[in-house]
Amino acid sequence: MTPCPTRRSRAVAAGVILLLAGALITAAPAGAKPAKTTKPAEPRKTTTSVSASRAVAGAPLALTARVRPRPTGGTMRFTIAGRTPKTCAKVAVRAGSARCAATAPAAGRRTVTVRYSGVRASAKSKHRAYRASSIRRTVTVAARPGTTPKPAAGTIVGSTGSCTTSKGALVAVSFATWSGPIVRGCDTTPTTGIDLLDTAGFTTAGTQHDGPQFLCRIGHALFDSGTQYPKPATESCVRTPPASAYWSYWLAPKGSNTWSYAQFGAYSQRTIDGDVQAWTYGATDVEGTTGKPAFTPNQVRAGSSATARSAPAAQRRAAPAPRADVGKATDYLLTAPNSAGDGPQLKDGHYYDQYDLGFADYGLTVDAVYALAASGSDDAALRRIMAFLDSAGTDGSDRSINDYTGVGTEYAGGGSVGKVALAALMTGYDPHAFAGHDLVATLAELVCTKAIDSVCAAPGNYRYSPSTFAQALPIIAQLRAGDAKGAKRPIAYLESLQHASGAFPSVLPGADSETDSTGIAAMALALVPGAEARTRLAKALSWLASQQTADGGFPGAAGDSTNSAAIAIQALRLDAQTYATRIERAEAFLAAAQNADGGFDVDADADGSDMRATTQVLGGVVGTPFGSVLDDLDAKDVGTSGATYLVDQLTGGDHYETVYDGTAYPDQGLTADGVFALLATGGHAASVSAMTSYLEKQVDAYADPTGANFGPYSGSLAKLALVAEATGGDPHSFGGADLLAVLAANVCTEAQGAGQPCVAVGDFRNNYATVSQALGVLALQASPDDGDHLAATDPAVVRLHQLQCDDGGFASTLRSAGDGCTSDVDTTGYAVQALAAVAGTDTWIGAAQHYLQDRQRTTGLFPGAAGDNANSTALAADALQSLVTALTSPTADPPQPQTITPIAPWQSSLRGLRSLATPAGGFALTGGAAPDLRASTQAVAAAAQRSLLELSGATILSLPRAAAADPPAVPGGGSSSGGTPSGPGTTSSAAGHGSGSPGTETSGAVPNGDSASPVADGAAGTADTGVPTLTLLLWAAALLTLGAALSVAARRGARPGRGGTHR
């Protein structure tokens, strides 16, 4: 392929031209006078201001923006509460001002952003050029007369004031116990916890016994006119309140999204810049292991509730439905006492023995594995159980998990073998070698060829599997393990059991219709390729939804069973948008069935927690179907080790450097990737905080948002905005810049051609790579204020789609119309995550899913220019995880299901990444013991199973739709029809890791005259020769002074890391 020229290669070409010009000047006749040249005036710097008329919700709102000094020409763009009215998108500036007439948004504090376009100078115009500028301010919108807006229960209200992620501290107090909101406030000069509360507007009262130091009541004017809670009728506040009902105090340092229980009271707790604190009322033990806030520190920082952030405006609900407490349920699973009361039901952390009889209940134990894997709530406990089962550990009667399955004997049952094999798959264990047996091969051997009384109901039934449940679980396991051939006859038999109504029977063969059986059959059908399976799935879900009772439950053998409701939720999540209301009602039903100890009743009429019900209900509370549950414990372990390696590689504890020609240069792009990786693992909060602070100080050098040095650079803007969004900061005020406003204002409106700042309409200016285009789209979609900013028809999104090749993958370079198209795995990984956050892109990401699954090797790895490697595999894994999540997302459109979930390729990619983990803690690029820093930043996040899409907080609005045929369900390792692995000149995985391959684009910093500034990603060498550009420029400078002057200018304009790509 013919690579697009880079800024540096253009600089070289210009240097050569000047050399020739210099030679001609030298050879000119004596006495010849050079022509006069006029140096164009520098563009004048501008400042923008905005004023607003009195704002009343729903009433006309007049905004007036002014720019100084008064320019001649240009336009203003007004954005109000994240939306740009059509009449205010491009308002001409006259006499230095522009006016926007709009309708005021809902009552509250709303953000108004105004962007002045600037004016370019031209040869025909005598007018001077003016630089672009912008302003962002907050406008208070009053409620309509006669209305008093009441915040919904559980939503976050109040302002962050002048607090940022690095300046000031925030506190949030939850009044949810009294159906109130979560009230938030700010202290810009924090000292102690009590001062933070006081400055943020809260009032407090202590107890008569302990004095004011023990906070017994808290109030705020934003809830119930400032009434302090709990009221005296509930709590006298004479003595210390009990642990079952008091205000508990929680802390999260800068950069952390995890609450920790405060060890000191509010009067003693030192508070510093970046801290987030919370107070929540209810039951919390003295160790703080239960009762954590239901909201996260990042939600406090962002100032938006989970509901408001997770759906576009048209889909948002006034208040979230009641949800059961996953943390309390997990505590019950692990600590509930046995019937004798002398120990927990979970014996030695290995297996369940409810009655302390010395006999393990292995079926119940595996149910607990499913629950813990789905919730991810206690990986350490899950690891203990799985290690015991995998080692064929024995109970008090010398029985192991193999006695439960009967594997290796004539009494092996398909249902029990499939149940254990699925547990292995959910947790990253190998079902081909679990507890000493190949469970996948065993399942294939257990498929009946004929009916046998009491053994096989019919051909295709698994041996000793007399129920739909026992038939469906092994099918899920076989398909997730990649044995579609072995599952073919069992699938056919399962489909034959479906009634015309869509329901499935309980016992085989049977004529009854049962909710649990229909739910599990639907989960199996969701993994079966083909249009027939989708039709059957739709019918099953329709019948299942019709069975919901008035209280939100579903009928089971024991009446309105909690287990039946849980199974129904997991199944209906396969078409979450269609059945969103029914899912909410079922979730509320389960929440009402949860007891104070965290356990769940068996049914609506029962009174008392039941262990078996709780293990089965917890999966429903989380809502992930069995076919999509994945908590790869080994991958998380290597990810955690990799995170430690990443911290050890930091320079000065806050950034990474890239070495070029023996000199180290700061690499802001790589530092941002490190932030994402550490956030994904959930640890190293101090390092995340330091790295984020460093990046805030590097905004001008890295992204040049004001355009002072040939910028802005859109890829860098996008990457920094994503850092702000992922860490709970404000991308509208990060390092003194409104990153999103600048990014949105730099979408190209005209095509300039290959190698120019705007290759085509819709490009983000100065981005130079498809990865940067994808990052820009994702950054705009992830903003809490602008969550539905882009649609599939917006120019930036249309342009990203134009970069998709016929095989479904995305080209790495910003090709022009008519150019060839070679797909790249890395680029496709980013593009999928960005497009999943944009409504109406279902066929595009469906084609991308097909491409990715076709490119995967049987090892689980994905190819790049250096061969199968960690970087490409990590980015593909992120994309596949996003697609798995999309297929059960209630906000995705169109209604599901559209294609089979790529759970098998995703789990296979994690297996591939584990193979590249090194003893030093990081990940090798392609193999060996030496870790690669760039590969490790990507691999750590993927191994932690948290994609950039998830970290950014963007809402999934599209799910993959199969265009023609379903993508391959298992790694195929073949070449795609329309493309080849990344080659030289592309932003490929190898290029990003200092492989030394000439001609590849890297994220390595290339030195220049200003070492404090980074270089554009992908400037390691000229596109055609691979010779370092710096060498050529210095050579040119040595021949001619004019060439040297140009080289300096070119080097100032092309600085390390500026493309903002993943390299």
N, C-alpha and C positions, 0 to 999 in steps of 0.2 A: 504494500500500500504506500501511497505518497503522503508522508506526514505533513500536517499543517506547519508552516514556519512559525517559530517562536519569536518573541520579542528580541531575544538575544541573537537569533540567526538573522533577523532583519537588521539588527545593529551591525553585525559583521558585514552584511551586504552594503549597508550605508558607508561603513568604513572603507570598503574597497572602492566605492564610487568616489569618495573624497580623496583617496589616494591618487586615483586617476586624475581627478580635478587638480590636485596639487601638482601632479607632474605636468599637466598642461600649462598651469600658471608659471611653473618654473621655466618651461620652454617658450613662453611668450616673448615677443620682441621687446628689446630694451626700451624703457620709457613708456610702455603700455600702462595705462592707469586702470586699476580694478574698478568695476562698477560699484556704485554706491548701494549699500543695503540699509534697510530700515528695520531695526529690531522692534517687533511688535510689543506693545505695552503688556505688562503682566495683568492677568485678570484681577479685578478689584475684589477684595474680600467683602462679603455682605453679612448682615445680621437680620434675622427675621423675628418679628413679634406678632402676637395675635391677641385680640380682645373679643369679648363675647357679650351679647345682650343678656338680660336676665333669662336664665334657662329654667323652663317649666316643662316637665315631662309631657311629651305629645304636642307641645305648642311650637310655633315657629321660633327658630333660633338663628340669629344673625351673627356671623363670624367675620371679623375684619382683620386681615393680615397686612402688615407693612414690612417693607424691606428697605434697609438703609446701607449705603447711600442709594438714592433713587436711581434705579437702572432704567435703561430704555429697552423694554421688552421682557420676555420671560413669562412663566406661568406659575400659579400656586396650586397645590393639591392639598385638600383638606380631608383629614380622616378623623371621624368622630366615634369614639367608643369602638374602635376596631373596624368601622365601616366607612367607605368613601362613597357619598352620594354621587350619582352620575353627573349632576349639575355642578358638582364641586371638584371633579377630578382634574380639570384643566382650566383654571380660571385665569384669564389674561390679566397681567399686571399693568395698571395704568397709573401714572403719576406716583409710582412706588407703592401702590396698595391694590388689594383684591378683596372681593366680598363674596361670601358663601351664604346662601339662604337655604336652611335645612330644617328638619324637624328634630326637636330635642329628644334624646333617648330616655330610657327609664330613669327614675329618680335615683340619685346617689352621686358619688364622685366619679366623673367620667374623664377619660383622657382625650385631648384634642391635639393632633399632630398636624403641622403645616410644613410643607416642603416647597421651597422656592427652587425652580429649575435651573436658574442661572442663564446667562446669555453668552453665546459664542461670538467671537469676532470673525469677520470674513473679509476677503479681499475687496468685495463690492461695498462693504459697509464701513462707514467712518465711526460707527459706534464702538465704544470700548467694551471688552468682555467683562462679565461679572460672574463670580463663583456662586455655586449653589449653596444654600443654607437651609436650616430647618429649626423649628421650635416645637417643644412639647410641653403642654401645661395641663393642669387639672381644672376642670370646671364642675362646680357643684350644681346638679340639676335638682330643682325642688319638685316635690310631689304636686300633683294637681290639687287645686283648692278642694277641700272637703274629703281628701283621702289621706290616710296615714299608712304608708307602706309598712308591712310587718315582715321582718325577715323570716324566711322559712327555717324550720328546725334543722339544725345540723349544718347550715350554710355559714360561710365565713363572712362577717361584716366588719366594718371598721377600716381604717386606713393604715398603710405603712408609713405615711408621712414622709419625712425626709430620710428614712432609714433605707440603706441598701445592703447588699450581701456583705459588704466590708465596713460599713459605717453604721453605728447604732445597733440596738437590739430590739427584738420583737417579742411580744407575749400574746398568747391566745388563751382565752378562758371559755370552756365549753359549758353552756347552759342547757345542753341537750336533754339532761334528766328532766327538765321542766319544759320540754318542747320548745326550747329557745335556740338561738343561733350560737355560733362560735364567734366571740367578739375579740377583735385583734387590735393591738395598739403598738406604739413605737416610742422609744426613748433614744434620742440621738447622742446622749452623753451618759451611757449606762454605768452604774456603780454597783448596786445590789438588786436582788430580786424584788424587794419590796418597793424600792425607788422606781423600778421599771413598771410595776403595777400602778403606782401612784401617778407617774408621769403619763402613762397611757390612759388615764382617766378612770381607773377602777377604784372602788372603795372597799375596804376590808374591815373585818371585826374578828377579834380573837375569842378565847374562852375565859371564863372567870377563873378557872383553875390554872391555866398556863399563861394568861396574859395575851397581849396582841401578837406575840411571836408565833403562836399557833393559829393559822388562819382557819376560822370556822365558817365565816360567811364572806361572799364576794358579790359585788354588784357593779353595774355599769349602766350609764344612761341609755345605751342602745338597746337594752332589754328591760321591759317592764318598768320603764321610767326610773331605772336605777335601783329598784328593790334588791336588797341583798338576799342571796340564797345560800343555804336552805332557810326557809322562813322559821320563826320561832315555834310554830305549831308542829314542825317536823323535827327540829333540832334545837334544844334549849341553849346549847353552847355554854353550859355550866362546867361540864367536865370534858376531857379529851374525847372526841368522837370515836366510835369503833372503826376497825379496819374495813368493815363492810359498807361504810357510808361516810366518807370524808373527802376533802379536797386534796388530791395527790398532786405532786409537783414534779414536772418532767423537764429535761434539758436536752438541747441539741446544739453542739458547737458549730461554728461556721463551716459550711460545706457538707455537713452531715444531714442525712435524711432519716436518721434513726433516733428514737427517744431513749434516754436513759433516766432512771429514777434518781431524783436529787437526793444527795446524802446530807445536805444542810437545809435549813429553813430559809424562807425568803429574806429574813433580816441578815443572815450570815452569808448567803450565796453570792459570791463575787460574779458580776456580770460584765462582759466585755463586748467589744464591737463584733458583729456577726452572729452573736448568740440568738437562739430562738428558744423561748420557754413556753410551757403550757401548764394549765391547771384543769383537771377534770374531776368530776364528782362521782363517787360510787365506791365499789369494792376494789381495794388494792392491798395486797399483802405488804408486810413491812420490808420485804426484799425488793418490791417493785417488779416482781416477775409476772404479775397479772394486772389487768386494768389499764393498760396503756391507752393513750388518746386514740380515738378512732380516725383522726386526721393525721397527716404527716407534717413534718417541719417544712417541706417544700410547698405544701398547700398554704401554710401560713405566710411563707415568703412571697408566694405568687398572689396570694389574696383571693384565690378562687376555690370554691368547693370542688370536690371530686366530680360532682354531677355537672357543674357548669363547665368544667374543663374537658369532660369526656364526651361531649356531644355538641353538634352545631345548634344554633339558637332554636331552630324549628323543632328539635327533638328534646330540648331540655325540659325537665320537670321542676315543679316548684320545690319539691323536697324529696330526698331519697326515701325509698321504702325501708321499713325496718329490716335490719340484717342481723343474723346471728353472729356472735363473737367467736371468730376463729381461734384466737389466742386462748380463750377460756376453754373451748372445746378440746384444744390440744392438751392443755394442762390436765383436763379430766382423763383423756386417753392414757396419759403417762403416769398419773398419780392416783387414780381412783382405787380405793381399797378393795380387797377381795372380800368374800362373804364372811370370812373368819375375822376380818378386821385387823389382821396382824401383818399386813404388807400389801403392796399394790397388786392389782390384777396382772400387770405387766411384770412377769417374773424375771428378775435379774436384768431387766431391760431387753430380754430376748424373745419371749413368747408370752401369750396370755393363758392364764390359769385362773379363771374367775372364782373357782370354788376351793382353791388350794388343795387339790387332790393329787398333784404330781403329774397331771396329764395336760399336755399343751393342747390348746384349741388352735390348730394351725390355720384353719379357715378364717377364724377371727383375727389371727395374727396377720394374715395376708390382707384382710380388709383394712387393718390399721396401716399397713404399708401403702395401700392405695390412698388412704386419707392423708397421710403425712406427705406423700409425694405430690399430691394435688395441691396441698396448702403451702408446702415449702416452709412450714412453721417451725420445724425442729429437725434439721438435717442430721445433727449428732445422734438423736434418738433413732432416726430412720437408719442411719449407718449401723448402729449396734444390732438392730433387728436383722437387717439384710446380711451382715457379716455372719451372724449366727446361723441363719438359714442356709447361706451359701456354703458354709463349712460343714453342713449336715450335723449341726449340733443337736444334742439330744435333751429331752425333758427328763423328769423324775422317773419315768417308766422306760427310759432308754429308747424313745421314739424320736425320729427326725422328720424333717419335711418330706423325705422320700417315702416314709410310711404313709403320709397323708396322700401323696399323689399315686402311690403304688407303682411308680416308675421302676422298670426292671422286672416286674412281675406280670402274671397274666391278668391281674386285677387292676391294672393301671386305668385310670379314668380320664377321659379327654377333658372334662370340665375342671378337675382339680389340677391336672398338668398344665392346661391352658391358663388357669388362674395364677399359678406360680410363675409360668413363663412370662406373663404380662407384668407381674410384679418386678421381675428382673429387667424387663425392657423399660419400665417406667423409671427405674432408678439407675440406669446405665450399666447394669450387670449384663453378662453375656448369657443369653438363654441357651446357647449351644454348649455351654460348659457351666451349668449351675448345679451345685450340690453333687458334683460328680457325674452329671448326665446331660446329654444333648436333648433338651426338652422340645426343641423345634422338630428334630428328626422323630422323636417319640410321637408327637402329635400326628405327623404324617402317617406313621405306622398304625395309629389308633382309629383311622378313618374306616368305617365299616364298608364292606363290599356287598353285604346282604343283611337281611333282617335276622336277628338271633334273639330269641326270647330272653328277656331280662338283661340283655347285653347291648343289642343294637335295635333301635326302633325301625330303621330302614337304611338302605345304602346311602352313604354320605353322612350319617349320624356318627358321632364319635362314640367309641365304646364306653359303656357305663356313664352315659351322659343323657339322662332321661328328661331333661327340661330344656326349654328355649335358652334359659340363662347359661346352662352348661354347654349348649351348642354355640352360643354367640361368643363367649369369652375366648375359647381357643381360636376362633376365626380372627378376632382382633389381634391375638398374639401372633398368629401365623403371618398375617398381612403386615404387621409392624416389623416382624423379623425378616420380611422380604420373601416369604415362601408362598407367593400367590398361586403357584402350581399346586402345592400340597393342599391349599385351602379351596380349590375349585369345586370339588364335590361337596364338601361341607356347606359352602355358600349356596349351592344349588338346592341342597336339602333345606337350609334355613329359609330360602325364598319360597319354597313349596309349602311352608307352614303358615304363610301369611294368609289371613282371611280376606274376603272381598272388601271388608270394612277398613282394612289396613292394620288390624290388630293381629297379635300373635298369641298362641296358647301358652299355658304354663307348662303342663306335663305333655310329653311326647308319646304318641301322637295325641292330639287333644282338640276338642271343639270349643273350649272356653276362650275367652278373650281377657287378657290380664295386663295391667299397666306395667308392672316391673319387667315382664317378658318383652313387651312391645318396646319399652325404653331401651333395654340392652340390645335388642335386635336392631333398632335404629342406629345405635352407636356402631354396630358391626357393619351395617349397610353403608354408613358414611365413608368407610375405607374401601368399598368395592367400586372399581371403575365401571363406567358405562352408564348410558342414559336409563336403562331399565332399573338399575339400582337406585338412581336418583328419584325415579318415579315411585318406586316402592318406599323409599325413605320419606318422601313427602306425604304419602298416604298414611304411613305409620305415625308420623308426627301429628297429622290432622286428627286421627282417631284419639291419640294420646291426649291432646289438648282438650278434646271434647269431654274427657272423663273428669276434669277438674271439678271439685265440689265448691259449694258456696263459701266455705272458710278458706279456700286456697289450697287445700290438700288434695290428695289423690287416693282413691280407694285401693286398699290392699287386703291381704288375708286378715289383718287385725283391724279393719275399719280404715279410718283416715290415717294411714301409716306414714310416719315421718320418713321411713326408708323409701316408700313409693314416691313421695314428693321429691326426695333427693334424686332418685333415678330419673324422674320426669324432667326435673330442671336440667340435668346433664344432657338428656336427649333433646329437649326443646332448644337448648343453646346451639344445636346444629342449624337452627334457623332462628337465631336470636332476635332478629328484627321483627319478623312476623309475629312471634309469640312473646314479645317483650312484656306485655301487660300480664299475661298468665305466669311468666317467670317471676315477676315482681310479687304477685299474690302468693305464689308458692314459697318464695323466700320469706315473706312475712309470716306465713304459716309455720315455717321452721323456726323463725326467731321466737315466736310465741311458745314453741315447745321446748326451748332451751331453759334449763334450770339454773339456779344460782351457782351450782358447782361446775357449770360449764357443759354438763352432759345433756342428752336429749331424751324426752319421753319416747316410748315405742309408738304411741299413737295419740290422737287428740284427747282420748278419755283417760289415758294413763297418768299416773302421778309418781314420778321418780325416774332418775336417769338410768339408762340401760347402755351397757358398753357396746353391744353389737349394733344397736341402733345408732349410737354416736359415731362409730367408725364408718358406718355407711352413710350417715347424714352429712358428715363433714365434707365429703366429696361434692355433695349437692350444694352445700353452702358456698363452696368455691365456684362450682358450676362447670368445671372443665370436663368434657366427655372423656371416658376411659381411653378412647383412641387418640387423644391429644395430650394426655398427662405425661410430662417428662421432667424429672428432677435428677439429672445425671450427676450422681455424687462424686464419681471419680473426676469428671470434667470440672466440677466446682473446686475440688481439691487442687488440681493443677492450676486452675485459675487463681486460687488464693496464693499459691506459691509464686505464680507469675507476678501477682501484684506486689509481693515483697521484693522481687527482683526489680520491678519498675521503680519502686521507691529508692532502692539502692543506687540506681543509675542517675538519679537527679543531680544536677549541678547546683550547688548552693541550696539544695533542699527545695527548690521551687521551679526548675525548668530543665529542659534537655538541650543538648548542644549537638551539632553536626560538625564533623571535622572534614575540612577540604584543604588539600595541599598542606597538611600538617597544622592548620590553624582551626581552632574551634569557633563556631559561630552559633548564636542562640537559634533554636528551632521552635518557633511558637506553634506551628502546626502540629508538630510531634508532641509538644507539651499539652495541647488541647486533646489529642488522642489519649494521652496518659490520664488526663482528668476523666474522660469517659470510661477508661478501663478500671480505674480505682473506684469510681462511683458504682460500676457494675458489681464489683465484689462486695460492696457495702462496708469496707474498712478504710483505714488510713485517712481519717477525716482531716487530721492536721495537714497532711501532705496535699490533699485536695484543696484545702483552704489556701495554703501557700501558693500552689500552682495557679489557682484562680486569681489571687491577688496579683501575681506576676503578670498574668495575661491582661488584667485590667490596665496595668501600667504600660503595656505594649501595644495598645490599640492603634495609636498613631503610626508606630513603626511597622506594624504588621499589616494593618488594613487600610491605613491612610484615608479615613472616612471624609476628611475635608477636601481631598484631592490636591493637597499641597505638594505631593510628590508623584504626580502622574496617576494617582488613584481616582476614586476608591477601588479597592480590589475585592470583588464580590465574594469570591470563595473564602477569603479570610474573614470578611464581615459575617458570612453565614456560619462559619465554624465558631467564631467567638459568640455569636448570638445563641448557638446551640449550647455552648458552655454555660452561658448565663441561664438559659432555660433549664438545663439539666441540674444545675446546682441551686435552683430556686431563686436566682437573681433576676434582675430586670434587664432584658435585652434593649429596652428603650433608654436605659441609662447605665451603660457599662463602660467604665473607663472614660466617662464624660461624653460618650457618644450615643446617639439613638441609632443603634445598628440596624434595626429593622426598617426604620424610616429611610435611611440611606440606601439600604438594599432594595427596597420597593421602588425607590426613585431611580434606580439604575438598571431598570429593565429596558433593553434596547427597543427603540421604536422604528429603527431603520437598519437595513443590512449594509455592512461595509465590506464584506468579503473575508476570505480566509486570512488569518493572521492579524486581523484588525480587532480593536476592542469590542466591536459588535459584528460577529461573523454573520448573524442572522437576526431577524426580528424575534424578540422573546428571550434572547441571551441575556444573562446578567453581565453587565459591562465588565470587561477586564477579568473574565474568569478562566478562559482558555482550556477548560476541560469539562467533560460531562459530569464528572463527580462533583465539581463545584456547582453546576446547574442543579443537581439533585439536592445538594446541601442547602442551596438557597431556597428551594421550594419547601424543604422540610423545616427550615428555620422559620419561615413565614407561617407555616401551618401550626407550628408548635407554640406560638405566642399565646399566652392566656387572653390577651386583649383581642387578638386577631385570629382566633381559632378556625374560623371559616373564611379566611382572607382570600384564598384562591379556589377557583373552580377548574374543571377539566378544560374549559374554553379559554382560560386566561393565557396570555401569550407565553409566560414563563413555563407553564405546564405543557402547552402545545409544543413548545420548542423541545422540551425534554422528551416528549413522545416522538418527535421527528428524529431523534437520535437513536431510536430503537431499530434494530436490523430486522430483516425478514424472518430470521430464526428465533426471534423473541428476545435476544440479548441486546445490550446497549453498547454502542461504540464509545471508546474512551475519549476521542477527540471531537471537537465541535465541527463536524463536517458541514459542508455546504450542499445545496441541492445538486444531485447528480453525482456526488462523490461516492466511492465505494464504501461499504459498511462492514467492518469486522467487529464482531461482538467480543466483549471482555467480561469475564466473570466478576471481577472486583467492581467495575462500574455498574454492572447489573445489580449487584448486591445493594448498592446505595440507591439506585433508581427505584427499585422495588419498595424500599422503605419510605421514600419520599412520596411515591404515587399511591401507596396504600393509605396515605393521609389526605388524599384528594378524592372527593366523590366523583363517580363516573369514569373511573379508570380501570374497571374490572377486566375488560378484555386485554388491556395492555399488560397488567400484572399476571393475568392468566398465561399469556404467551411467555412472559419472563420466567414464570415457574417452570414451564415446559423446558425452556432453554437450560435453566440451572440444573434441573433433574437429569437432563440428557448429558450434561457435562460432568456429572459426578463420577468418580472412579469407584471401583469395587472396594477400595481401601477407605472410602468415605471422603477422600481428599478431592480438591478441585484444582484444575490446572491454571497456570499463568505462564509468563515468559520464561521463568526459571524452572518450569515443570510443576508437578504437584507440590503445593506449598501452603504454609500456614496462613498467610495473609489472604489469599483468595478463598481458602476454606472458611476462614473466620467471617468474611463479608458475606459469603454465600449462606453460611449458617444463620447470620443475623436476618437475612432476607427470608429464609425458610421459616425461621421462628415467627417472623412478622406475619407470614401467610397462614401459619397454623393458628395464630391468635386471631387473624382476620376472619377465619371461617367460623368462629364462635362469637364474633363481636356484635353486640346489639346495635351499634351505630353504623355498621357497614351496610352498603347498598350495592347491588340489588339484593332482594331476599335470597338467603341461602337455601339449599346448598348449590354450589355451582361447579365445584371440582373437588376431587378427593384431597384430603388434608395431607400435606407433605411431611407428616410426622416421621416416617421411616427415613427419608433423606436427611432430615434435620438431625435425628439421633445418630445416624451414620456419620454425619459431618463432625459431630462431637467426638465420636470414636477416632476419627482421623486426626483431629486436633490433639487428642491425648497421646497419639503416637509420636507427636513432634515435641512434647514437653521434655525439657532437659533437666539434668540433676541440679543445675545451677538455679533453677526456678523459672526461667523464661522459656520461650519457645524457639526452636530452630526454624529457619526459613524452609528448608527442604529436608532436613535430617542432620544427624550428628549431635555432638554434645555441646556445641557452642550456641548459646542463645542469641537471637537477633532482636535488637531493641524495637525496631519498627514493627516487625512481625508480632512481637509480644504485646504491643499496645492493642492490636486488633484481636489477637487470639485470646487474651485475658478476658476481654469483655464478652466474646462469644462463648468461652468456656463457662463463664459465670451465668450464661443464659439470660442476658439482658441486652437487647439490641439497642442501637442508637435511637430507633423509633420509640421504644419504650422509655429510655432515659430522657428523651426530649419532652415527654408528656403529650405528644401530638395524638390526636384522636384518629383511630382507624375508621375511615369512611368508605373504603372500597375493599372488596374481597375478590379473589381470583376467579374469573369465569373461564372455563375451558372453551377454546375457540372451535375446535373440531374434535380431536381425540383427547382423552385424558393424558396428562404427562406420565412418563414411566413412574411406577410406584416404588421402584427400588433403583439404586445406583446402576446406571447402564454402562458408563465408561466410554460410550461411543462418541464420535464427532457429530456436532450438530450440522444440519444441512446447509446452513447459510453462513457459517463462520468457523474460525479456527481459534485455538488458544491464543492468548495475547502474544503479540510479537513485538519486535523492536519498534520503537516510536510510539508505543501505547502506554497509557498509565497502568501498567501491569504490576502484578504482585512482586515480581523479581525486581523490577525497577525501583520499587519503593524500599528496598532493603540494602542498599549499598552493595549490590552484587557486582558492580563494576562493568556491567554489560554496556558497551558504547551504544549510544543512540536511544536508550530507554529514558523515560521520564522518571525522575526521582523526587522525593521530598527533601532530599538533602539540601542544606544551605550551600549556596555557591557564593564565595566571598566577593565583596565589592568594596568600593571606597568607603562605604559607611557601614562599619561592622555592627552598628547598633540596630540596623534594619535587616529584615530577612529578605530572601530572594524569592521570586516567583517559583512555585513548585514546577518541576519539570525543566530546569535550566542547566542540567549537568553537562550537556554537550549539544552541539548543533545537530539538527534532526537528520542531516544526510551523511555527515562524516564521522560523527562521534568525537571529533577533536574538541577539547574544552574551549568554549568561546573566549574565556579570559586569555588563553594563550594566543589566539588569533588577534584579539584586540590589542594585546601588548605588542605583538609583532607589528601590527599596523601603526601603533603609536611610535614605535622605534623608527619607522620609516618616515613618518610625517607628523608634525606637531598638530595639525588640524585633525588628523585621524585620532590622535591621542585624546584631544578635547572631546571628540564625539564619543569615544569609548567610555569616558568618565560619565557623560550624560546618559549613555545607554545603561551603564552599570547602576546608576542611581535609579533608573526606572525599572530595573529587573532585579529584584532582591530576594534573598532566600526565603522560601516557605510561603510566598505570597499567594499562590493559587488557592490555598485553603483546601487542598485535596487531602485524602487519607494518608498520603505517603509520609 
